[in-house]
Amino acid sequence: MDVREKIESLAQKFAPEFVAVRRHLHQNPELSFQEYDTCAYIKKRLQAIGITDIASVAETGLLATIEGRQKGDTVLLRADMDALPILEKNKVSYASKNDGVMHACGHDAHSASLLLCAKILWEIKEDLNGSIKLLFQPGEEVVPGGASLVMREKAYQDLGCLPHIGQHVQPNLPVGKVGFCSGKFMASMDELFLTIKGKGGHGAMPESLIDPVLIASHIIVAAQQLVSRMASPRTPSVLSFGKVIANGAVNIVPDEVHIEGTFRTFDKAWRKDALQRLEKLVTSIAEGMGGSCELKINHGYPHLVNDTVLTQDMKSAAIEYLGSKNAVDLEPWMAAEDFAYYSQKNPSCFYLLGVGNEQKGIRSGLHTQTFDIDENALEIGGGLMAWLAVKNLGHS
């Protein structure tokens, strides 16, 4: 039996154990940078496998090591651990026990998959030439991102430059398939917080007011010029406002309006220019209408770049493991991921793991109250990640 066959056999053998792990994590979600119980649970699972070289990183994260039989290269495999502030609506036995907190982005599946991968690699460590670093990272969902904190840790910095591999569940891909994109794959993301100030009062006397609601409406519409008329058509950009609070009433105009949104792109220079233009635009509109606007920007993740050579190699390896029909090419995605920090400094491959299943009714999108996965994806995800690690290191 060759190494690939060993991995496939072990993935199938151990998968039920890690379906249970995923369900435990799903039932006990914790928000970003609060993953204390999750961290302790994952550490116990690693120790049960036999892995004892485990360092704490970013307070609630872990960096574990599996050494192969012979010295050689090193590859890092990453999973994230945090959940979202969402109230779960799934009627399943493993639904969240923590009201208002849910693994709606699949980080429970990422961690369970990497644990399965760890058990497989531990079983075949005599076949490995080199070291595997297993990174269980906190705080992916919240700026500044757990990745940026991990990268400040001495345990991480001592690794130097090395290949980084990560995967993310994708319900739009059917279970059994994985997707790859070379080059620029995911967008940068900056959070926008606008406070528009005017002079509120009775809705029947507009002449005595400076209406911040009206100002806000002009700002929301005009700000789209950033994308439609200021950005090059060759530079993908998305400006979205998802929260508007005008806390008045049917006949009361408030003094202030608050707007929150995000700006995303793939170009570092345009990102900087666009945010400067946005600040000038919203300020001038508000002042021109007699009010004022303060724009606060939380600078978020950079854009994620998949190393072309590594990604093509990993796609070829995925074809070897899953077959040519099950490793597909993807278009760039405007979502953001803090794995991007690693990709700016290291050769990286971040790919998508199909978890959707129309026949089972598993089709809800990421960050929704009914998100779930086809758990058959765990066997595929854990086994494939082990195989990708092996292909990076070589084997005896």
C-alpha positions as CSV (number, residue, x, y, z in Angstrom):
1,M,0.0,0.0,0.0
2,D,1.5,3.4,-1.0
3,V,1.3,6.5,1.1
4,R,-1.7,7.9,-0.7
5,E,-3.6,4.7,-0.2
6,K,-2.6,4.7,3.5
7,I,-4.0,8.2,3.9
8,E,-7.3,7.4,2.1
9,S,-7.7,4.3,4.3
10,L,-6.9,6.1,7.5
11,A,-9.2,9.0,6.6
12,Q,-12.1,6.6,6.1
13,K,-11.2,4.7,9.3
14,F,-11.0,7.7,11.6
15,A,-13.7,10.0,10.0
16,P,-16.5,9.0,12.3
17,E,-14.4,10.0,15.4
18,F,-13.9,13.4,13.9
19,V,-17.5,13.9,12.9
20,A,-18.1,13.6,16.6
21,V,-15.4,16.2,17.2
22,R,-17.0,18.6,14.8
23,R,-20.3,18.2,16.5
24,H,-18.8,18.8,19.9
25,L,-17.2,22.0,18.6
26,H,-20.5,23.0,16.8
27,Q,-22.4,22.6,20.1
28,N,-19.9,24.7,22.1
29,P,-19.0,27.7,19.9
30,E,-17.0,30.6,21.3
31,L,-16.5,34.1,19.9
32,S,-13.3,35.5,18.5
33,F,-10.4,35.6,21.1
34,Q,-12.7,33.9,23.6
35,E,-11.9,30.3,22.5
36,Y,-10.6,29.1,25.8
37,D,-12.6,25.9,26.1
38,T,-12.1,25.3,22.4
39,C,-8.4,25.6,22.8
40,A,-8.3,23.3,25.8
41,Y,-10.4,20.7,24.0
42,I,-8.3,20.7,20.9
43,K,-5.1,20.4,23.0
44,K,-6.5,17.3,24.7
45,R,-7.4,15.9,21.3
46,L,-3.8,16.5,20.1
47,Q,-2.4,14.9,23.2
48,A,-4.7,11.9,22.8
49,I,-3.2,11.4,19.3
50,G,0.2,11.4,20.8
51,I,1.3,14.9,19.9
52,T,3.1,16.6,22.8
53,D,5.0,19.4,21.1
54,I,2.3,22.0,21.5
55,A,2.9,25.8,22.0
56,S,0.4,28.4,22.9
57,V,0.0,31.3,20.5
58,A,-2.1,34.4,20.6
59,E,-3.4,33.3,24.0
60,T,-6.2,31.0,22.7
61,G,-4.4,29.4,19.8
62,L,-2.1,26.4,19.4
63,L,0.9,25.6,17.3
64,A,1.7,21.8,17.3
65,T,4.5,19.9,15.6
66,I,4.7,16.4,14.1
67,E,8.3,15.3,13.2
68,G,8.9,12.9,10.4
69,R,11.3,10.0,10.5
70,Q,14.0,12.1,8.7
71,K,15.0,15.7,8.7
72,G,13.7,17.8,5.8
73,D,11.4,20.7,4.9
74,T,8.6,22.1,7.0
75,V,5.0,22.9,6.0
76,L,2.4,24.7,8.0
77,L,-1.3,23.6,8.0
78,R,-3.8,26.1,9.4
79,A,-7.4,26.0,10.8
80,D,-9.3,28.7,12.5
81,M,-11.5,28.2,15.7
82,D,-13.8,31.1,16.4
83,A,-17.6,31.3,15.9
84,L,-20.0,34.2,15.0
85,P,-22.5,36.2,17.0
86,I,-25.5,34.5,15.2
87,L,-28.5,32.7,16.7
88,E,-28.7,29.2,15.2
89,K,-32.0,28.0,13.6
90,N,-30.9,24.5,12.7
91,K,-33.0,21.8,14.2
92,V,-30.2,19.2,14.6
93,S,-29.0,17.3,17.6
94,Y,-25.7,19.1,17.6
95,A,-27.1,22.7,17.4
96,S,-25.3,25.4,19.4
97,K,-25.9,25.3,23.2
98,N,-24.7,28.9,23.4
99,D,-27.5,31.3,22.6
100,G,-26.5,33.8,20.0
101,V,-23.3,32.2,19.1
102,M,-22.9,29.8,16.2
103,H,-20.3,28.2,14.0
104,A,-21.9,29.7,10.9
105,C,-18.6,29.9,8.9
106,G,-17.5,26.3,9.3
107,H,-14.5,26.9,11.6
108,D,-15.7,23.8,13.6
109,A,-15.3,21.8,10.5
110,H,-11.9,23.4,9.8
111,S,-10.6,22.4,13.2
112,A,-12.1,18.9,13.2
113,S,-10.6,18.4,9.7
114,L,-7.1,19.5,10.8
115,L,-7.4,17.2,13.8
116,L,-8.2,14.3,11.6
117,C,-5.3,15.3,9.3
118,A,-3.1,15.3,12.4
119,K,-4.1,11.8,13.4
120,I,-3.4,10.5,9.9
121,L,0.0,12.2,9.7
122,W,0.9,10.9,13.2
123,E,0.1,7.4,12.0
124,I,2.3,7.7,8.9
125,K,5.1,9.9,10.4
126,E,7.7,7.2,9.7
127,D,7.0,7.9,6.0
128,L,7.6,11.6,6.3
129,N,10.8,13.5,5.5
130,G,10.4,16.8,7.5
131,S,8.1,18.5,9.9
132,I,4.4,19.4,10.0
133,K,3.3,22.5,11.9
134,L,-0.4,22.4,12.9
135,L,-1.8,25.9,13.6
136,F,-5.1,26.2,15.3
137,Q,-5.7,29.9,15.1
138,P,-8.1,32.1,17.0
139,G,-10.0,35.3,16.0
140,E,-10.3,35.0,12.2
141,E,-13.6,36.8,12.2
142,V,-12.6,40.0,14.0
143,V,-10.2,42.8,12.9
144,P,-7.2,42.8,13.4
145,G,-7.4,39.1,12.9
146,G,-5.8,36.3,14.9
147,A,-3.3,35.7,12.1
148,S,-1.7,39.1,12.7
149,L,-1.3,38.2,16.4
150,V,0.1,34.8,15.7
151,M,2.7,36.3,13.4
152,R,4.1,38.3,16.3
153,E,4.7,35.2,18.4
154,K,8.3,34.0,18.7
155,A,7.2,30.4,18.2
156,Y,5.9,31.4,14.8
157,Q,8.7,33.8,13.9
158,D,11.2,31.1,14.6
159,L,9.7,29.0,11.7
160,G,11.0,31.4,9.0
161,C,9.5,31.4,5.6
162,L,7.7,28.2,4.7
163,P,4.7,26.9,2.8
164,H,1.3,27.6,4.4
165,I,-1.8,25.6,3.5
166,G,-5.3,26.3,4.6
167,Q,-8.8,25.3,3.5
168,H,-12.3,26.9,3.9
169,V,-15.7,25.2,3.6
170,Q,-17.8,26.3,0.7
171,P,-21.5,25.4,0.5
172,N,-21.7,26.5,-3.1
173,L,-19.4,23.6,-4.0
174,P,-20.9,20.1,-3.7
175,V,-19.3,17.7,-1.2
176,G,-16.5,15.8,-2.9
177,K,-15.1,18.7,-4.8
178,V,-12.4,21.2,-3.9
179,G,-11.5,24.5,-5.7
180,F,-8.3,26.4,-6.3
181,C,-7.4,29.8,-7.6
182,S,-3.8,30.9,-8.3
183,G,-2.7,34.5,-7.7
184,K,-5.1,37.0,-6.1
185,F,-7.9,35.0,-4.6
186,M,-9.6,37.0,-1.8
187,A,-10.0,40.7,-1.3
188,S,-8.7,43.1,1.3
189,M,-11.3,44.4,3.7
190,D,-11.6,47.7,5.6
191,E,-14.5,48.4,8.1
192,L,-16.2,51.8,7.7
193,F,-18.0,53.7,10.5
194,L,-19.7,57.0,9.6
195,T,-21.3,59.4,12.0
196,I,-23.4,62.1,10.3
197,K,-24.4,65.0,12.5
198,G,-27.1,67.6,11.9
199,K,-29.9,69.3,13.8
200,G,-32.9,67.2,14.6
201,G,-36.4,68.1,15.5
202,H,-40.0,67.9,14.5
203,G,-40.6,66.3,11.1
204,A,-43.3,68.9,10.3
205,M,-40.7,71.7,10.4
206,P,-37.9,70.8,8.0
207,E,-36.9,74.4,7.5
208,S,-35.6,74.5,11.1
209,L,-33.6,71.3,10.8
210,I,-30.3,70.0,9.3
211,D,-31.6,66.6,8.4
212,P,-28.9,63.9,8.9
213,V,-31.1,61.3,7.5
214,L,-31.3,63.1,4.1
215,I,-27.5,63.7,4.3
216,A,-26.9,60.0,5.0
217,S,-29.0,59.0,2.0
218,H,-27.0,61.3,-0.3
219,I,-23.7,59.9,1.1
220,I,-24.8,56.3,0.6
221,V,-25.7,56.9,-3.1
222,A,-22.8,59.1,-3.9
223,A,-20.2,56.8,-2.3
224,Q,-20.9,54.3,-5.0
225,Q,-19.0,56.5,-7.3
226,L,-15.9,55.0,-5.7
227,V,-16.6,51.8,-7.6
228,S,-18.6,53.0,-10.6
229,R,-16.6,56.1,-11.6
230,M,-13.3,56.3,-9.7
231,A,-12.0,52.7,-9.8
232,S,-10.5,51.1,-12.9
233,P,-12.9,48.6,-14.4
234,R,-9.9,46.2,-14.3
235,T,-9.7,46.5,-10.5
236,P,-12.4,44.6,-8.6
237,S,-13.9,46.8,-5.9
238,V,-16.9,46.4,-3.6
239,L,-18.3,49.1,-1.3
240,S,-21.3,47.9,0.8
241,F,-23.2,49.5,3.7
242,G,-24.9,47.0,5.9
243,K,-26.1,49.0,8.9
244,V,-27.8,52.4,9.1
245,I,-29.2,53.7,12.4
246,A,-31.3,56.8,12.4
247,N,-32.9,56.6,15.8
248,G,-35.8,59.0,15.3
249,A,-39.5,58.3,14.9
250,V,-42.3,58.9,12.3
251,N,-42.3,62.6,13.2
252,I,-38.9,63.0,14.8
253,V,-35.7,63.7,12.9
254,P,-32.7,62.6,14.9
255,D,-29.5,64.6,15.5
256,E,-27.2,61.9,14.2
257,V,-27.2,58.9,11.8
258,H,-24.7,56.1,12.0
259,I,-23.6,54.0,9.0
260,E,-21.4,50.9,8.9
261,G,-20.0,49.1,5.9
262,T,-16.9,47.6,4.3
263,F,-14.7,48.4,1.3
264,R,-12.9,45.5,-0.5
265,T,-10.5,45.3,-3.4
266,F,-7.4,43.5,-4.7
267,D,-5.1,46.4,-5.3
268,K,-3.0,47.9,-2.4
269,A,-2.5,51.3,-4.0
270,W,-6.1,51.7,-5.0
271,R,-7.2,50.6,-1.5
272,K,-5.3,53.5,0.0
273,D,-6.4,56.0,-2.6
274,A,-10.1,54.9,-2.4
275,L,-10.3,55.4,1.3
276,Q,-8.8,58.9,1.1
277,R,-11.3,59.7,-1.7
278,L,-14.2,58.3,0.4
279,E,-13.3,60.5,3.4
280,K,-13.1,63.6,1.2
281,L,-16.4,62.7,-0.5
282,V,-18.5,62.1,2.6
283,T,-17.1,65.1,4.4
284,S,-17.8,67.5,1.6
285,I,-21.4,66.2,1.0
286,A,-22.2,66.6,4.7
287,E,-20.7,70.0,4.9
288,G,-22.4,71.1,1.7
289,M,-25.8,70.2,3.2
290,G,-25.0,72.0,6.5
291,G,-24.0,69.1,8.6
292,S,-20.8,67.1,9.3
293,C,-19.6,63.6,8.8
294,E,-16.8,61.7,10.7
295,L,-15.4,58.6,9.0
296,K,-13.6,56.1,11.1
297,I,-11.7,53.3,9.3
298,N,-10.7,50.1,10.9
299,H,-8.0,48.8,8.5
300,G,-8.6,45.1,8.1
301,Y,-7.0,42.3,6.2
302,P,-4.8,42.6,3.1
303,H,-5.8,40.7,0.0
304,L,-5.0,37.0,-0.1
305,V,-2.5,35.9,-2.8
306,N,-2.0,32.2,-3.6
307,D,1.5,31.3,-4.7
308,T,1.1,30.3,-8.4
309,V,3.6,27.4,-8.3
310,L,2.5,26.0,-4.9
311,T,-1.2,26.3,-5.8
312,Q,-0.8,24.5,-9.1
313,D,1.2,21.8,-7.4
314,M,-1.5,21.4,-4.7
315,K,-4.2,21.3,-7.4
316,S,-2.3,18.5,-9.2
317,A,-2.0,16.7,-5.8
318,A,-5.7,17.1,-5.3
319,I,-6.3,15.5,-8.7
320,E,-4.2,12.6,-7.7
321,Y,-6.2,12.2,-4.5
322,L,-9.7,13.0,-5.6
323,G,-9.7,12.7,-9.4
324,S,-9.6,15.3,-12.2
325,K,-13.3,16.1,-12.0
326,N,-13.2,16.9,-8.4
327,A,-10.5,19.6,-8.3
328,V,-11.9,22.7,-10.0
329,D,-10.7,26.2,-10.9
330,L,-12.2,29.1,-9.0
331,E,-12.6,32.8,-9.8
332,P,-11.4,35.4,-7.3
333,W,-13.7,35.9,-4.4
334,M,-14.5,39.3,-2.8
335,A,-14.8,37.8,0.7
336,A,-11.9,38.5,3.1
337,E,-9.7,36.1,5.2
338,D,-7.0,36.8,7.7
339,F,-5.0,33.9,6.1
340,A,-4.1,36.8,3.8
341,Y,-1.5,37.9,6.3
342,Y,0.4,34.6,6.0
343,S,0.1,34.8,2.2
344,Q,1.8,38.2,2.1
345,K,5.0,36.7,3.7
346,N,5.0,33.0,2.7
347,P,4.3,30.8,-0.3
348,S,0.7,30.0,0.4
349,C,-2.3,27.9,-0.9
350,F,-5.8,28.6,0.4
351,Y,-8.4,26.5,-1.2
352,L,-12.1,25.8,-0.8
353,L,-13.7,22.5,0.4
354,G,-17.1,21.6,-1.0
355,V,-19.6,20.9,1.8
356,G,-22.9,21.5,0.0
357,N,-25.5,18.8,-0.8
358,E,-28.8,19.7,-2.5
359,Q,-30.3,16.3,-2.0
360,K,-29.9,16.6,1.8
361,G,-31.1,20.2,1.8
362,I,-27.6,21.5,2.8
363,R,-27.4,24.7,0.8
364,S,-27.5,27.6,3.2
365,G,-24.7,30.2,2.7
366,L,-21.9,31.1,5.0
367,H,-22.8,33.5,7.9
368,T,-26.5,32.4,7.9
369,Q,-28.6,31.0,10.8
370,T,-29.1,27.8,8.9
371,F,-25.6,27.1,7.7
372,D,-24.5,23.5,8.0
373,I,-22.2,21.0,6.1
374,D,-22.4,17.6,4.7
375,E,-20.2,15.9,7.2
376,N,-18.8,13.5,4.6
377,A,-16.6,16.5,3.7
378,L,-14.6,15.9,6.9
379,E,-13.1,12.7,5.6
380,I,-12.2,14.4,2.3
381,G,-10.8,17.5,4.0
382,G,-8.7,15.7,6.6
383,G,-7.4,13.2,4.1
384,L,-6.6,15.7,1.4
385,M,-4.8,18.1,3.7
386,A,-2.6,15.2,4.9
387,W,-1.9,14.3,1.3
388,L,-1.0,17.9,0.5
389,A,1.4,18.0,3.4
390,V,3.0,14.8,2.2
391,K,3.4,16.1,-1.3
392,N,5.1,19.2,0.1
393,L,7.6,17.2,2.1
394,G,8.2,14.1,0.1
395,H,8.1,10.7,1.7
396,S,10.2,7.6,2.1
